[in-house]
Amino acid sequence: ETLFSLDVMLLGFLMNENAVANYKVAILLPSNITVLAISFMQSDYPLLSKNYQNKNFLRSYIKNYYKIFIPICILILGFFYFFKDLLLKVFFGTNYSDNSNLMMILLLGFTFGMLSRNLFGNLLPAVGKIVVNTWVSILSLIILCVTAYFLVNTFGILGMGISLSLVLIWEGLAYLTFFGNYLKKLTR
């Protein structure tokens, strides 16, 4: 995805290759948890598109999505919180075990993204509002560049994790707002 390629490129520009290697290790596990939500949404896409004007169906879908993914996100956060150091050592070696705080910052952004960005970012195209995704993505890239510039200079590699997490949260809230407005306008 463009957002995740840009963050690594920005980090390389603002810091060094060692910081990029540490960041790539810290982002690898958190970024892959979204596969659960994406695969769930992709399999339902035809059904969502068919019911794009059915307010009750869309509300029910969102409720059921949250019934599944809120507990999953809580379990993921708990598991990573208690085993973050072990996970980094097992998958990447002891050289990268200092990245546990960065990994947790990124995990917070990605779990929030699973509950908002993935859900509403996929619902919007299903209801014919793909242009919203385009504009939110363009603004996200700009926000990432600006926040990364300031936060990486202040906090180093943690600043990039904070920047990306803030952008993921912003995207989720933006998609939620646009979809909420769409849902309000539906009559049935």
Secondary structure, DSSP 8 states (H G I E B T S, - for coil): -HHHHHHHHHHHHHS-HHHHHHHHHHHHHHHHTHHHHHHHHHHHHHHHHHTTT-HHHHHHHHHHHHHHHHHHHHHHHHHHHHHHHHHHHHHH-GGGGGGHHHHHHHHHHHHHHHHTHHHHHHHHHHTT-HHHHHHHHHHHHHHHHHHHHHHHHHHTHHHHHHHHHHHHHHHHHHHHHHHHHHHHH---
